[in-house]
Amino acid sequence: METDSMTNTAEHRLDARGLFCPEPVMLLHKSVRRMQEGEVLEILATDPSTQRDIPKFCDFLGHTLIMQEVRGEIFVYRMRKGT
């Protein structure tokens, strides 16, 4: 995961709170398709399976997972779109 100062801003946000597998990843895929290469997406989720699914999504499709953390019951991710 990256740790530079550019990771604090996200051009896009996806609120997947209250949704369960596979919906968060389906919405993530749809959101990423609308983004330009290099743009950052912040994802909010409550489904624990996203802790496994979102990193695998990024790795498999060539995106960069910038940040992954837990804030209470909310899982927060930031990813940068790859090519």
C-alpha positions in Angstrom: 0.0 0.0 0.0 1.1 3.5 -0.7 1.8 6.1 2.0 2.5 9.3 0.2 0.7 12.7 0.8 -1.4 12.2 -2.4 -3.5 9.5 -0.6 -5.5 12.0 1.5 -7.7 13.1 -1.4 -10.3 11.0 -3.3 -12.0 12.2 -6.4 -14.8 9.6 -6.1 -16.7 8.0 -3.2 -18.7 4.8 -3.0 -20.9 4.3 0.0 -21.6 0.5 0.3 -22.6 0.6 3.9 -25.4 -1.8 4.7 -24.8 -3.9 1.5 -23.6 -7.5 1.6 -21.5 -9.6 -0.8 -21.5 -9.5 -3.8 -23.1 -6.0 -3.9 -20.1 -3.9 -2.7 -17.7 -5.4 -5.3 -20.3 -5.1 -8.0 -20.8 -1.4 -7.2 -17.0 -1.0 -7.0 -16.6 -2.4 -10.4 -19.2 -0.1 -11.8 -17.6 2.9 -10.1 -14.1 2.1 -11.4 -15.3 1.9 -15.0 -16.4 5.5 -14.8 -13.0 6.7 -13.4 -9.9 7.9 -15.2 -6.6 6.2 -14.7 -4.8 7.6 -11.6 -8.0 8.8 -9.9 -8.7 7.8 -6.3 -11.9 6.2 -5.0 -12.8 6.0 -1.3 -15.1 3.1 -0.4 -17.1 2.8 2.8 -18.5 -0.6 3.7 -19.9 -2.5 6.6 -19.6 -6.1 5.2 -16.6 -7.8 6.7 -16.1 -9.8 3.5 -14.9 -6.5 1.8 -11.6 -6.9 3.8 -10.9 -9.9 1.6 -12.7 -8.9 -1.6 -11.5 -5.3 -2.2 -7.8 -6.1 -1.9 -8.2 -9.1 -4.2 -10.2 -6.9 -6.6 -7.4 -4.3 -6.7 -4.7 -6.9 -7.1 -6.5 -8.9 -9.8 -7.4 -5.8 -11.9 -4.2 -3.8 -11.5 -5.4 -1.1 -9.2 -3.5 0.2 -6.2 -5.0 -0.2 -2.7 -3.7 2.9 -1.0 -5.4 2.6 2.4 -7.5 0.0 4.3 -8.7 0.7 7.9 -11.5 0.0 10.3 -13.3 2.9 11.9 -15.7 1.4 14.4 -18.0 -0.8 12.4 -17.1 0.8 9.0 -14.4 -0.5 6.7 -12.7 2.3 4.8 -10.6 1.8 1.6 -8.9 4.1 -0.8 -7.8 2.8 -4.2 -6.1 4.3 -7.2 -7.3 3.2 -10.6 -4.6 1.5 -12.7 -4.6 0.9 -16.4 
